[in-house]
Amino acid sequence: EDDAGLVVSSTARSGPAMKAGVQEGDRVVAVGETLVSDLGGLWRAVWATGSAGSKVRLQLSRDGVPSEAQLTSDDCGSFLKAPRLH
C-alpha cells in the first residue's frame, strides 16, 4: 500500500498473478467490480469470488494505462515456500 492505493511489489513464482501477467509496479484498482484501496480490501474481494479455483478478474493500472488480468485463484499452500521447522 502507498498513498495512491495498492501497488504490486512482487508475485509468487509460478503463482496465479504471475501466470496471469501481473507485473511488479502494477496498481490494483479493483477485483471484479469492487474497488480496492488497501490490502485488507483486496483480500476480502478475492475471497468473496469463491474458493480456490475461482476466476478472479483484476482491474489494473500499468504506467497509468488501464489493463485487466484474469487469474484462477489457488490455495496459497500450493505455491508458497513452506517454513523450515528444523
Biopython code that builds the backbone (N, CA, C, O; Angstrom):
import numpy as np
from Bio.PDB.StructureBuilder import StructureBuilder

atoms = [
    (1, "GLU", "N", (0.842, -1.180, 0.000)),
    (1, "GLU", "CA", (0.000, 0.000, 0.000)),
    (1, "GLU", "C", (0.884, 1.239, 0.000)),
    (1, "GLU", "O", (1.954, 1.265, 0.609)),
    (2, "ASP", "N", (0.415, 2.255, -0.692)),
    (2, "ASP", "CA", (1.041, 3.564, -0.591)),
    (2, "ASP", "C", (-0.075, 4.605, -0.615)),
    (2, "ASP", "O", (-1.252, 4.245, -0.598)),
    (3, "ASP", "N", (0.268, 5.857, -0.652)),
    (3, "ASP", "CA", (-0.744, 6.911, -0.592)),
    (3, "ASP", "C", (-1.728, 6.862, -1.758)),
    (3, "ASP", "O", (-2.846, 7.367, -1.645)),
    (4, "ALA", "N", (-1.322, 6.257, -2.881)),
    (4, "ALA", "CA", (-2.173, 6.210, -4.069)),
    (4, "ALA", "C", (-2.959, 4.903, -4.185)),
    (4, "ALA", "O", (-3.740, 4.744, -5.123)),
    (5, "GLY", "N", (-2.771, 3.966, -3.257)),
    (5, "GLY", "CA", (-3.508, 2.701, -3.320)),
    (5, "GLY", "C", (-2.599, 1.501, -3.211)),
    (5, "GLY", "O", (-1.659, 1.481, -2.416)),
    (6, "LEU", "N", (-2.894, 0.490, -4.028)),
    (6, "LEU", "CA", (-2.162, -0.768, -3.961)),
    (6, "LEU", "C", (-1.221, -0.914, -5.143)),
    (6, "LEU", "O", (-1.624, -0.748, -6.294)),
    (7, "VAL", "N", (0.015, -1.219, -4.858)),
    (7, "VAL", "CA", (0.993, -1.452, -5.918)),
    (7, "VAL", "C", (1.596, -2.837, -5.713)),
    (7, "VAL", "O", (1.895, -3.231, -4.585)),
    (8, "VAL", "N", (1.772, -3.563, -6.796)),
    (8, "VAL", "CA", (2.348, -4.907, -6.734)),
    (8, "VAL", "C", (3.846, -4.771, -6.534)),
    (8, "VAL", "O", (4.544, -4.183, -7.360)),
    (9, "SER", "N", (4.338, -5.323, -5.420)),
    (9, "SER", "CA", (5.781, -5.258, -5.165)),
    (9, "SER", "C", (6.477, -6.521, -5.657)),
    (9, "SER", "O", (7.664, -6.491, -5.981)),
    (10, "SER", "N", (5.745, -7.629, -5.714)),
    (10, "SER", "CA", (6.293, -8.879, -6.253)),
    (10, "SER", "C", (5.142, -9.865, -6.410)),
    (10, "SER", "O", (4.048, -9.654, -5.887)),
    (11, "THR", "N", (5.404, -10.931, -7.132)),
    (11, "THR", "CA", (4.439, -12.020, -7.258)),
    (11, "THR", "C", (5.139, -13.321, -6.912)),
    (11, "THR", "O", (6.358, -13.436, -7.045)),
    (12, "ALA", "N", (4.366, -14.299, -6.468)),
    (12, "ALA", "CA", (4.935, -15.618, -6.172)),
    (12, "ALA", "C", (5.322, -16.293, -7.485)),
    (12, "ALA", "O", (4.541, -16.309, -8.436)),
    (13, "ARG", "N", (6.534, -16.852, -7.529)),
    (13, "ARG", "CA", (6.988, -17.541, -8.723)),
    (13, "ARG", "C", (6.010, -18.666, -9.048)),
    (13, "ARG", "O", (5.719, -19.506, -8.197)),
    (14, "SER", "N", (5.514, -18.679, -10.260)),
    (14, "SER", "CA", (4.535, -19.654, -10.747)),
    (14, "SER", "C", (3.188, -19.538, -10.042)),
    (14, "SER", "O", (2.364, -20.447, -10.143)),
    (15, "GLY", "N", (2.948, -18.441, -9.331)),
    (15, "GLY", "CA", (1.659, -18.217, -8.683)),
    (15, "GLY", "C", (0.633, -17.695, -9.677)),
    (15, "GLY", "O", (0.981, -17.360, -10.809)),
    (16, "PRO", "N", (-0.623, -17.623, -9.267)),
    (16, "PRO", "CA", (-1.691, -17.189, -10.170)),
    (16, "PRO", "C", (-1.473, -15.809, -10.783)),
    (16, "PRO", "O", (-1.731, -15.620, -11.972)),
    (17, "ALA", "N", (-1.005, -14.844, -9.999)),
    (17, "ALA", "CA", (-0.812, -13.491, -10.534)),
    (17, "ALA", "C", (0.282, -13.482, -11.600)),
    (17, "ALA", "O", (0.116, -12.862, -12.651)),
    (18, "MET", "N", (1.388, -14.158, -11.339)),
    (18, "MET", "CA", (2.471, -14.208, -12.319)),
    (18, "MET", "C", (1.988, -14.877, -13.611)),
    (18, "MET", "O", (2.270, -14.402, -14.711)),
    (19, "LYS", "N", (1.262, -15.977, -13.461)),
    (19, "LYS", "CA", (0.754, -16.688, -14.642)),
    (19, "LYS", "C", (-0.204, -15.825, -15.453)),
    (19, "LYS", "O", (-0.299, -15.986, -16.670)),
    (20, "ALA", "N", (-0.920, -14.901, -14.790)),
    (20, "ALA", "CA", (-1.884, -14.040, -15.470)),
    (20, "ALA", "C", (-1.229, -12.789, -16.055)),
    (20, "ALA", "O", (-1.903, -11.984, -16.698)),
    (21, "GLY", "N", (0.070, -12.618, -15.841)),
    (21, "GLY", "CA", (0.775, -11.477, -16.412)),
    (21, "GLY", "C", (0.845, -10.249, -15.533)),
    (21, "GLY", "O", (1.259, -9.187, -15.996)),
    (22, "VAL", "N", (0.448, -10.365, -14.263)),
    (22, "VAL", "CA", (0.571, -9.237, -13.339)),
    (22, "VAL", "C", (2.059, -8.976, -13.115)),
    (22, "VAL", "O", (2.832, -9.909, -12.896)),
    (23, "GLN", "N", (2.456, -7.709, -13.169)),
    (23, "GLN", "CA", (3.869, -7.358, -13.070)),
    (23, "GLN", "C", (4.137, -6.444, -11.883)),
    (23, "GLN", "O", (3.259, -5.718, -11.417)),
    (24, "GLU", "N", (5.365, -6.502, -11.415)),
    (24, "GLU", "CA", (5.808, -5.588, -10.364)),
    (24, "GLU", "C", (5.576, -4.161, -10.845)),
    (24, "GLU", "O", (5.912, -3.816, -11.978)),
    (25, "GLY", "N", (5.002, -3.338, -9.978)),
    (25, "GLY", "CA", (4.720, -1.952, -10.323)),
    (25, "GLY", "C", (3.286, -1.716, -10.773)),
    (25, "GLY", "O", (2.823, -0.576, -10.793)),
    (26, "ASP", "N", (2.572, -2.793, -11.137)),
    (26, "ASP", "CA", (1.156, -2.634, -11.490)),
    (26, "ASP", "C", (0.396, -2.128, -10.275)),
    (26, "ASP", "O", (0.735, -2.465, -9.141)),
    (27, "ARG", "N", (-0.620, -1.330, -10.507)),
    (27, "ARG", "CA", (-1.505, -0.876, -9.443)),
    (27, "ARG", "C", (-2.799, -1.656, -9.554)),
    (27, "ARG", "O", (-3.372, -1.762, -10.638)),
    (28, "VAL", "N", (-3.270, -2.210, -8.425)),
    (28, "VAL", "CA", (-4.529, -2.935, -8.394)),
    (28, "VAL", "C", (-5.621, -1.923, -8.075)),
    (28, "VAL", "O", (-5.608, -1.293, -7.018)),
    (29, "VAL", "N", (-6.563, -1.773, -8.996)),
    (29, "VAL", "CA", (-7.646, -0.804, -8.862)),
    (29, "VAL", "C", (-8.905, -1.483, -8.318)),
    (29, "VAL", "O", (-9.589, -0.940, -7.451)),
    (30, "ALA", "N", (-9.202, -2.682, -8.841)),
    (30, "ALA", "CA", (-10.437, -3.365, -8.452)),
    (30, "ALA", "C", (-10.292, -4.861, -8.639)),
    (30, "ALA", "O", (-9.471, -5.334, -9.426)),
    (31, "VAL", "N", (-11.103, -5.588, -7.901)),
    (31, "VAL", "CA", (-11.272, -7.030, -8.084)),
    (31, "VAL", "C", (-12.703, -7.182, -8.587)),
    (31, "VAL", "O", (-13.654, -6.902, -7.857)),
    (32, "GLY", "N", (-12.856, -7.625, -9.834)),
    (32, "GLY", "CA", (-14.176, -7.609, -10.444)),
    (32, "GLY", "C", (-14.644, -6.169, -10.521)),
    (32, "GLY", "O", (-13.961, -5.318, -11.091)),
    (33, "GLU", "N", (-15.793, -5.897, -9.954)),
    (33, "GLU", "CA", (-16.325, -4.531, -9.936)),
    (33, "GLU", "C", (-16.106, -3.846, -8.589)),
    (33, "GLU", "O", (-16.560, -2.719, -8.390)),
    (34, "THR", "N", (-15.416, -4.512, -7.664)),
    (34, "THR", "CA", (-15.198, -3.981, -6.323)),
    (34, "THR", "C", (-13.899, -3.189, -6.267)),
    (34, "THR", "O", (-12.817, -3.765, -6.376)),
    (35, "LEU", "N", (-13.996, -1.878, -6.100)),
    (35, "LEU", "CA", (-12.803, -1.049, -5.965)),
    (35, "LEU", "C", (-12.069, -1.415, -4.688)),
    (35, "LEU", "O", (-12.694, -1.662, -3.657)),
    (36, "VAL", "N", (-10.752, -1.452, -4.751)),
    (36, "VAL", "CA", (-9.948, -1.751, -3.572)),
    (36, "VAL", "C", (-8.898, -0.666, -3.401)),
    (36, "VAL", "O", (-8.319, -0.180, -4.373)),
    (37, "SER", "N", (-8.663, -0.292, -2.141)),
    (37, "SER", "CA", (-7.676, 0.758, -1.880)),
    (37, "SER", "C", (-6.664, 0.354, -0.818)),
    (37, "SER", "O", (-5.698, 1.073, -0.561)),
    (38, "ASP", "N", (-6.896, -0.812, -0.200)),
    (38, "ASP", "CA", (-5.941, -1.294, 0.800)),
    (38, "ASP", "C", (-5.849, -2.814, 0.708)),
    (38, "ASP", "O", (-6.679, -3.466, 0.076)),
    (39, "LEU", "N", (-4.829, -3.356, 1.348)),
    (39, "LEU", "CA", (-4.557, -4.791, 1.253)),
    (39, "LEU", "C", (-5.702, -5.624, 1.824)),
    (39, "LEU", "O", (-6.059, -6.655, 1.254)),
    (40, "GLY", "N", (-6.275, -5.192, 2.934)),
    (40, "GLY", "CA", (-7.400, -5.920, 3.521)),
    (40, "GLY", "C", (-8.578, -5.987, 2.559)),
    (40, "GLY", "O", (-9.210, -7.034, 2.422)),
    (41, "GLY", "N", (-8.875, -4.883, 1.898)),
    (41, "GLY", "CA", (-9.957, -4.847, 0.929)),
    (41, "GLY", "C", (-9.692, -5.745, -0.263)),
    (41, "GLY", "O", (-10.607, -6.376, -0.793)),
    (42, "LEU", "N", (-8.429, -5.802, -0.686)),
    (42, "LEU", "CA", (-8.050, -6.691, -1.788)),
    (42, "LEU", "C", (-8.344, -8.139, -1.420)),
    (42, "LEU", "O", (-9.000, -8.853, -2.178)),
    (43, "TRP", "N", (-7.857, -8.576, -0.251)),
    (43, "TRP", "CA", (-8.056, -9.978, 0.146)),
    (43, "TRP", "C", (-9.532, -10.300, 0.342)),
    (43, "TRP", "O", (-9.980, -11.377, -0.052)),
    (44, "ARG", "N", (-10.299, -9.388, 0.943)),
    (44, "ARG", "CA", (-11.739, -9.644, 1.116)),
    (44, "ARG", "C", (-12.432, -9.801, -0.234)),
    (44, "ARG", "O", (-13.289, -10.671, -0.394)),
    (45, "ALA", "N", (-12.069, -8.973, -1.197)),
    (45, "ALA", "CA", (-12.677, -9.060, -2.528)),
    (45, "ALA", "C", (-12.281, -10.348, -3.240)),
    (45, "ALA", "O", (-13.114, -10.970, -3.898)),
    (46, "VAL", "N", (-11.022, -10.753, -3.115)),
    (46, "VAL", "CA", (-10.586, -12.019, -3.732)),
    (46, "VAL", "C", (-11.299, -13.187, -3.084)),
    (46, "VAL", "O", (-11.809, -14.059, -3.787)),
    (47, "TRP", "N", (-11.349, -13.227, -1.758)),
    (47, "TRP", "CA", (-12.018, -14.330, -1.059)),
    (47, "TRP", "C", (-13.502, -14.397, -1.398)),
    (47, "TRP", "O", (-14.088, -15.479, -1.412)),
    (48, "ALA", "N", (-14.112, -13.246, -1.672)),
    (48, "ALA", "CA", (-15.539, -13.207, -1.996)),
    (48, "ALA", "C", (-15.837, -13.841, -3.359)),
    (48, "ALA", "O", (-16.991, -14.154, -3.652)),
    (49, "THR", "N", (-14.812, -14.032, -4.193)),
    (49, "THR", "CA", (-15.031, -14.647, -5.501)),
    (49, "THR", "C", (-15.264, -16.151, -5.382)),
    (49, "THR", "O", (-15.767, -16.775, -6.316)),
    (50, "GLY", "N", (-14.901, -16.735, -4.241)),
    (50, "GLY", "CA", (-15.122, -18.175, -4.043)),
    (50, "GLY", "C", (-13.856, -18.876, -3.598)),
    (50, "GLY", "O", (-12.831, -18.243, -3.344)),
    (51, "SER", "N", (-13.940, -20.181, -3.508)),
    (51, "SER", "CA", (-12.802, -20.974, -3.040)),
    (51, "SER", "C", (-11.743, -21.101, -4.134)),
    (51, "SER", "O", (-11.920, -20.613, -5.250)),
    (52, "ALA", "N", (-10.649, -21.762, -3.794)),
    (52, "ALA", "CA", (-9.561, -21.973, -4.744)),
    (52, "ALA", "C", (-10.111, -22.569, -6.028)),
    (52, "ALA", "O", (-10.947, -23.472, -6.001)),
    (53, "GLY", "N", (-9.636, -22.056, -7.146)),
    (53, "GLY", "CA", (-10.110, -22.500, -8.448)),
    (53, "GLY", "C", (-11.089, -21.525, -9.080)),
    (53, "GLY", "O", (-11.489, -21.708, -10.229)),
    (54, "SER", "N", (-11.484, -20.481, -8.338)),
    (54, "SER", "CA", (-12.409, -19.473, -8.862)),
    (54, "SER", "C", (-11.679, -18.524, -9.806)),
    (54, "SER", "O", (-10.479, -18.289, -9.658)),
    (55, "LYS", "N", (-12.398, -17.989, -10.760)),
    (55, "LYS", "CA", (-11.854, -16.972, -11.667)),
    (55, "LYS", "C", (-11.891, -15.625, -10.956)),
    (55, "LYS", "O", (-12.904, -15.258, -10.362)),
    (56, "VAL", "N", (-10.793, -14.897, -11.019)),
    (56, "VAL", "CA", (-10.672, -13.583, -10.389)),
    (56, "VAL", "C", (-10.227, -12.598, -11.460)),
    (56, "VAL", "O", (-9.194, -12.792, -12.100)),
    (57, "ARG", "N", (-11.012, -11.538, -11.653)),
    (57, "ARG", "CA", (-10.673, -10.514, -12.635)),
    (57, "ARG", "C", (-10.118, -9.301, -11.891)),
    (57, "ARG", "O", (-10.784, -8.723, -11.032)),
    (58, "LEU", "N", (-8.902, -8.934, -12.232)),
    (58, "LEU", "CA", (-8.254, -7.774, -11.622)),
    (58, "LEU", "C", (-8.250, -6.625, -12.609)),
    (58, "LEU", "O", (-7.870, -6.794, -13.767)),
    (59, "GLN", "N", (-8.672, -5.462, -12.153)),
    (59, "GLN", "CA", (-8.517, -4.240, -12.932)),
    (59, "GLN", "C", (-7.241, -3.580, -12.435)),
    (59, "GLN", "O", (-7.099, -3.291, -11.246)),
    (60, "LEU", "N", (-6.323, -3.345, -13.348)),
    (60, "LEU", "CA", (-5.003, -2.838, -13.012)),
    (60, "LEU", "C", (-4.750, -1.511, -13.715)),
    (60, "LEU", "O", (-5.480, -1.114, -14.624)),
    (61, "SER", "N", (-3.709, -0.848, -13.274)),
    (61, "SER", "CA", (-3.179, 0.313, -13.971)),
    (61, "SER", "C", (-1.679, 0.075, -14.094)),
    (61, "SER", "O", (-0.981, -0.103, -13.095)),
    (62, "ARG", "N", (-1.195, 0.073, -15.332)),
    (62, "ARG", "CA", (0.236, -0.128, -15.583)),
    (62, "ARG", "C", (0.771, 1.122, -16.265)),
    (62, "ARG", "O", (0.412, 1.426, -17.402)),
    (63, "ASP", "N", (1.625, 1.834, -15.562)),
    (63, "ASP", "CA", (2.163, 3.100, -16.082)),
    (63, "ASP", "C", (1.038, 4.059, -16.464)),
    (63, "ASP", "O", (1.135, 4.781, -17.456)),
    (64, "GLY", "N", (-0.037, 4.057, -15.660)),
    (64, "GLY", "CA", (-1.158, 4.953, -15.888)),
    (64, "GLY", "C", (-2.153, 4.478, -16.930)),
    (64, "GLY", "O", (-3.164, 5.140, -17.165)),
    (65, "VAL", "N", (-1.883, 3.337, -17.558)),
    (65, "VAL", "CA", (-2.775, 2.806, -18.592)),
    (65, "VAL", "C", (-3.604, 1.673, -17.996)),
    (65, "VAL", "O", (-3.047, 0.715, -17.462)),
    (66, "PRO", "N", (-4.949, 1.775, -18.084)),
    (66, "PRO", "CA", (-5.788, 0.703, -17.534)),
    (66, "PRO", "C", (-5.542, -0.626, -18.256)),
    (66, "PRO", "O", (-5.366, -0.662, -19.473)),
    (67, "SER", "N", (-5.534, -1.695, -17.495)),
    (67, "SER", "CA", (-5.407, -3.032, -18.070)),
    (67, "SER", "C", (-6.193, -3.993, -17.178)),
    (67, "SER", "O", (-6.692, -3.616, -16.118)),
    (68, "GLU", "N", (-6.288, -5.214, -17.624)),
    (68, "GLU", "CA", (-7.049, -6.207, -16.887)),
    (68, "GLU", "C", (-6.297, -7.535, -16.927)),
    (68, "GLU", "O", (-5.621, -7.851, -17.906)),
    (69, "ALA", "N", (-6.424, -8.297, -15.861)),
    (69, "ALA", "CA", (-5.852, -9.645, -15.807)),
    (69, "ALA", "C", (-6.904, -10.570, -15.218)),
    (69, "ALA", "O", (-7.588, -10.220, -14.256)),
    (70, "GLN", "N", (-7.026, -11.740, -15.799)),
    (70, "GLN", "CA", (-7.917, -12.740, -15.218)),
    (70, "GLN", "C", (-7.059, -13.898, -14.773)),
    (70, "GLN", "O", (-6.257, -14.433, -15.539)),
    (71, "LEU", "N", (-7.240, -14.278, -13.520)),
    (71, "LEU", "CA", (-6.465, -15.380, -12.983)),
    (71, "LEU", "C", (-7.389, -16.387, -12.325)),
    (71, "LEU", "O", (-8.554, -16.103, -12.047)),
    (72, "THR", "N", (-6.853, -17.548, -12.086)),
    (72, "THR", "CA", (-7.574, -18.590, -11.361)),
    (72, "THR", "C", (-6.967, -18.666, -9.982)),
    (72, "THR", "O", (-5.770, -18.916, -9.841)),
    (73, "SER", "N", (-7.785, -18.452, -8.957)),
    (73, "SER", "CA", (-7.259, -18.473, -7.588)),
    (73, "SER", "C", (-6.756, -19.869, -7.253)),
    (73, "SER", "O", (-7.157, -20.859, -7.865)),
    (74, "ASP", "N", (-5.884, -19.924, -6.286)),
    (74, "ASP", "CA", (-5.267, -21.191, -5.900)),
    (74, "ASP", "C", (-5.059, -21.185, -4.390)),
    (74, "ASP", "O", (-5.039, -20.128, -3.759)),
    (75, "ASP", "N", (-4.908, -22.341, -3.837)),
    (75, "ASP", "CA", (-4.575, -22.472, -2.421)),
    (75, "ASP", "C", (-3.123, -22.042, -2.262)),
    (75, "ASP", "O", (-2.232, -22.626, -2.880)),
    (76, "CYS", "N", (-2.877, -21.026, -1.438)),
    (76, "CYS", "CA", (-1.518, -20.485, -1.337)),
    (76, "CYS", "C", (-0.498, -21.533, -0.924)),
    (76, "CYS", "O", (0.687, -21.389, -1.225)),
    (77, "GLY", "N", (-0.930, -22.576, -0.246)),
    (77, "GLY", "CA", (-0.004, -23.641, 0.135)),
    (77, "GLY", "C", (0.590, -24.380, -1.047)),
    (77, "GLY", "O", (1.591, -25.082, -0.904)),
    (78, "SER", "N", (-0.025, -24.228, -2.226)),
    (78, "SER", "CA", (0.468, -24.952, -3.385)),
    (78, "SER", "C", (1.624, -24.254, -4.089)),
    (78, "SER", "O", (2.280, -24.868, -4.930)),
    (79, "PHE", "N", (1.895, -22.985, -3.772)),
    (79, "PHE", "CA", (2.981, -22.291, -4.468)),
    (79, "PHE", "C", (3.892, -21.481, -3.553)),
    (79, "PHE", "O", (4.951, -21.036, -3.995)),
    (80, "LEU", "N", (3.516, -21.276, -2.295)),
    (80, "LEU", "CA", (4.398, -20.544, -1.384)),
    (80, "LEU", "C", (5.365, -21.509, -0.706)),
    (80, "LEU", "O", (5.059, -22.688, -0.525)),
    (81, "LYS", "N", (6.512, -21.004, -0.339)),
    (81, "LYS", "CA", (7.500, -21.841, 0.338)),
    (81, "LYS", "C", (7.021, -22.163, 1.758)),
    (81, "LYS", "O", (6.573, -21.282, 2.493)),
    (82, "ALA", "N", (7.123, -23.411, 2.115)),
    (82, "ALA", "CA", (6.758, -23.826, 3.470)),
    (82, "ALA", "C", (7.873, -23.440, 4.439)),
    (82, "ALA", "O", (9.041, -23.434, 4.049)),
    (83, "PRO", "N", (7.550, -23.120, 5.677)),
    (83, "PRO", "CA", (8.596, -22.757, 6.638)),
    (83, "PRO", "C", (9.458, -23.970, 6.967)),
    (83, "PRO", "O", (8.982, -25.105, 6.977)),
    (84, "ARG", "N", (10.721, -23.710, 7.234)),
    (84, "ARG", "CA", (11.623, -24.784, 7.671)),
    (84, "ARG", "C", (11.454, -24.931, 9.174)),
    (84, "ARG", "O", (11.617, -23.969, 9.925)),
    (85, "LEU", "N", (11.132, -26.121, 9.597)),
    (85, "LEU", "CA", (10.909, -26.353, 11.016)),
    (85, "LEU", "C", (12.144, -26.850, 11.737)),
    (85, "LEU", "O", (12.202, -26.784, 12.965)),
    (86, "HIS", "N", (13.122, -27.341, 11.021)),
    (86, "HIS", "CA", (14.354, -27.849, 11.644)),
    (86, "HIS", "C", (15.554, -27.406, 10.887)),
    (86, "HIS", "O", (16.678, -27.737, 11.263)),
]
sb = StructureBuilder()
sb.init_structure("model")
sb.init_model(0)
sb.init_chain("A")
sb.init_seg("    ")
for serial, (resi, resn, name, xyz) in enumerate(atoms, 1):
    if name == "N":
        sb.init_residue(resn, " ", resi, " ")
    sb.init_atom(name, np.array(xyz, "f"), 0.0, 1.0, " ", f" {name:<3s}", serial, name[0])
structure = sb.get_structure()
